[in-house]
Amino acid sequence: MSAPTRTVAEREAKAALIRNRLILDQAKTVGLLGSTKNTRLSGRVSSELIDAAKKRAHVTSDTELLELALSRLALEDDFGTRLVGRKGSIAADIDLDF
């Protein structure tokens, strides 16, 4: 018997849940998330933005969305900036043939 095929939406949801768990686990590992929630964040944004972000992230609560979004931002690397900063750092006469 073969396993039932998953729809694209189901595969995307599963991948999102795995990504979310990895991000939150990494945030916990480096001490950004823990059992103590000692700060309240408040702001006014459109409900359409919140709904779209929740849908994209596959989360349901505002707190979960905020923790995930802030964790992603806090853990984001600077690869793009570093890569662009290296432009021109390799000598033009270097032989790059393989």
matplotlib code that plots the C-alpha trace (Angstrom):
import matplotlib.pyplot as plt

x = [0.0, 1.2, 0.9, -1.7, -0.3, -0.3, -1.6, 0.7, -1.0, -0.4, 3.3, 3.7, 2.0, 4.2, 7.3, 6.2, 5.6, 9.1, 10.7, 8.8, 9.9, 13.5, 13.5, 11.9, 14.2, 17.2, 15.9, 15.5, 19.0, 20.6, 18.5, 16.0, 12.9, 12.3, 9.6, 9.6, 7.5, 8.3, 7.6, 4.3, 4.4, 1.6, 1.0, -1.7, -1.5, -4.1, -6.0, -5.2, -1.5, -1.9, -4.2, -1.8, 1.2, -0.5, -1.6, 1.9, 3.5, 0.8, 0.2, -3.1, -2.3, -0.9, 1.7, 2.9, 3.2, 5.1, 7.5, 8.2, 8.6, 10.9, 12.9, 13.4, 14.5, 16.8, 18.5, 18.8, 22.3, 24.1, 25.2, 23.9, 25.6, 28.9, 28.7, 28.1, 30.9, 33.4, 32.8, 36.1, 38.1, 39.4, 42.3, 41.2, 44.3, 43.6, 43.0, 39.7, 39.6, 38.9]
y = [0.0, 3.5, 6.4, 8.9, 11.8, 15.1, 18.3, 21.2, 23.1, 20.3, 20.1, 23.8, 23.8, 21.0, 22.8, 26.0, 24.3, 22.7, 26.0, 27.8, 25.1, 25.4, 29.2, 29.1, 26.4, 28.4, 31.5, 29.5, 28.1, 31.5, 32.8, 35.0, 33.0, 31.5, 30.9, 34.5, 36.9, 40.3, 42.8, 43.8, 45.0, 47.1, 48.7, 49.4, 47.6, 46.6, 43.4, 42.4, 42.5, 40.3, 37.9, 37.5, 37.1, 34.4, 32.6, 32.7, 31.6, 29.0, 30.3, 31.3, 33.5, 37.1, 36.1, 33.2, 35.5, 38.1, 35.6, 34.0, 37.3, 38.8, 35.6, 35.6, 39.2, 38.8, 35.7, 36.9, 36.7, 39.4, 37.2, 39.5, 42.6, 40.7, 39.3, 42.7, 44.2, 41.8, 43.1, 43.8, 42.1, 39.4, 40.5, 40.7, 38.8, 35.7, 32.5, 31.0, 28.2, 24.8]
z = [0.0, -0.7, 1.7, 0.8, -1.2, 0.6, -1.0, -1.6, 1.2, 3.7, 2.7, 3.0, 6.4, 7.7, 6.4, 8.1, 11.4, 11.2, 10.4, 13.2, 15.7, 14.6, 14.9, 18.3, 19.5, 18.4, 20.1, 23.3, 23.0, 22.8, 25.7, 23.7, 24.8, 28.2, 30.7, 31.9, 29.8, 31.4, 28.6, 27.0, 23.4, 22.0, 18.6, 16.0, 12.7, 10.1, 10.7, 7.1, 7.9, 11.0, 9.2, 6.2, 8.5, 10.6, 7.5, 6.0, 9.2, 10.0, 13.5, 15.2, 18.1, 18.2, 20.8, 18.7, 15.7, 17.6, 19.2, 15.8, 14.0, 16.6, 16.9, 13.1, 13.1, 16.2, 14.7, 11.2, 9.8, 7.9, 5.0, 2.3, 3.7, 4.2, 0.6, -1.0, 1.2, -0.3, -3.8, -5.4, -2.8, -5.1, -7.3, -11.0, -12.2, -10.1, -12.1, -11.2, -13.8, -12.4]

ax = plt.figure().add_subplot(projection="3d")
ax.plot(x, y, z, "-o")
ax.set_aspect("equal")
plt.show()
